[in-house]
Amino acid sequence: MIAVLIGIVALLVVGGFGFPLGLSLMIIGYFGFGVMHPKGLDAAGTVAGQQVLELALNFQFAVLPLFLLMGVFVNRSGISEDLYDAANKWLGHLKGGLAVSTVAACGGFAAVSGSSVATAATMARVAVPSMRKYKYNDAFSAGTVAAGGTMGILIPPSAALIIYGLIAEVNIALLFVAGIVPGLITIAAYMLVIQLVCAVKPDWGPPGERFSWRERLTSLYKVWGIIFLFFLIMGGIFFGVFTPSEAGGIGAAGALVFAIARGRMNWRVFFDSLLEAGKTTAIIFTVAFGALMLNQFVNISGAPEDILSFIQSLNISPWMVLVVVLCCYLVLGMFIEGMAMIFLTVPIFVPLIVGLGLPIEPDLVLVWFGIVMVMMVEISLITPPIGMNVFVISSMLPDVSLKQVFQGIVPFFFADVGRLAIVVAFPSSVLWLVRLTG
């Protein structure tokens, strides 16, 4: 266990020098494994090669770049502006209506982008100018976009759920279906928080313009294609018409057609989209390679067994063990990027969750835990000091300080705790739709 703690400190130091995360994980895992193994670095090199080759040849990972490409095509189509416009025309006249519209638009964009960072960055560009026009509080506006952006990794199709499903060997289609209701709970919780904040601080979110019913209905015309694409993908998976991999291909092709129909696609944009999706895929795979090597180091050190023994020695109930696991995620999320956290923790915590004997069907407990874990990763995206979404918003709004963004996030953090409590206390909120699929 001491060796792992030294490795974690070394990882933070190496990362502090600006090394890419994937390479940092690989370096620490490689040398850590070499130190722990009797055959030294020769064994570490052999294991590293095996891990990279095994992952690279895993055909199931093909679903990831397909959904990433779909998200890029959707982003290039300019749908974000129309999603926000439609949400604003329906909800903008309420107190805090522009913030509520931002959350609704984030949910819609997240449903087809699968990326929290992309959702936050896009909506910062689209929504913040409108909120400033109506003199919304800057911290509140930035916090709304940062929190709303986190939904990108929960609402399916989600890259985080794909990665979890592949590592934990859980059916990705079931994870997608399971993510729908928690995603809706998240949207509702954030909207409720906005209303409460604006009830206490009315000047933070004054109402916007009220639009006619004709204008509201007309606004839906611009977004019907993307709504159709989402229901096509999820409906096809839900009813077993096609697999998640096939859904990824259909989604990417549909998003391409959608972008062409909107006049936003040419050969240059098409090439740039492929390049962007390829770069993102390469980054994720590099992190995956490094995380797998670090996992080998963690396993050979005996840390998983030490952790399990320690938790068992506490002599606490299974639900309290789960609380301990969630606290671990909260602490890790302060220092480790979300995707890396999934790669690092799933091999350690999944066997523990399976062995707890929670009152959930054995074949569904990991589906439920996958949603809970991704929700914890969502929280890490707005948790100091690393909070990725916070830094994205701050970089796009240079006149808004990091302190202001974190202040704006505080009410949404409490909403996150509340929705997490609902999902943990009532597993059926996640699983009833999965059970409905049979």
Number of C-alpha atoms within 10 A of each C-alpha: 14 9 16 20 12 12 20 16 13 16 20 15 13 18 16 12 9 9 13 14 24 19 17 24 30 23 18 24 27 24 19 25 28 19 17 16 16 10 11 15 17 13 16 23 16 10 18 22 13 13 18 17 12 12 15 14 10 10 10 14 16 17 20 24 23 24 28 28 27 26 28 26 32 25 21 19 22 15 22 23 19 17 26 26 24 24 24 28 24 21 24 24 18 19 22 30 26 33 34 28 25 31 29 24 29 32 25 24 31 29 28 30 29 28 26 29 24 21 31 30 19 21 27 23 16 20 26 20 13 16 25 14 9 16 14 23 18 20 19 27 28 32 27 31 30 35 29 29 33 30 33 29 29 32 32 27 35 27 24 27 30 25 23 25 21 14 14 18 10 19 17 23 24 22 28 24 25 26 29 22 17 23 24 14 16 27 20 17 18 25 24 15 18 24 20 15 18 20 14 9 13 15 16 22 27 21 21 20 13 15 14 10 11 8 13 18 13 13 20 18 11 16 19 12 17 20 14 13 19 20 13 16 24 23 16 18 22 21 10 12 13 17 16 28 21 17 23 23 20 20 27 24 16 22 26 24 17 20 22 15 12 13 11 15 19 11 8 8 14 18 11 15 23 16 14 15 21 16 13 15 18 13 15 20 18 19 22 25 25 27 28 24 30 28 23 18 26 24 16 15 20 13 18 20 13 12 15 14 11 11 16 13 9 10 10 10 12 17 15 13 18 18 13 13 17 15 13 13 21 16 12 16 25 19 16 23 17 24 19 19 19 23 23 21 18 19 18 18 18 16 14 19 17 14 11 13 13 14 10 13 11 12 10 18 18 24 26 24 21 24 28 22 24 23 24 21 26 26 24 27 26 27 22 15 16 16 22 24 28 29 21 16 26 22 14 14 17 9 10 15 18 20 12 19 26 24 15 22 24 16 19 26 19 14 20 20 13 14 21 21 12 16 21 19 11 11 17 16 19 25 26 13 17 22 13 9 13 7
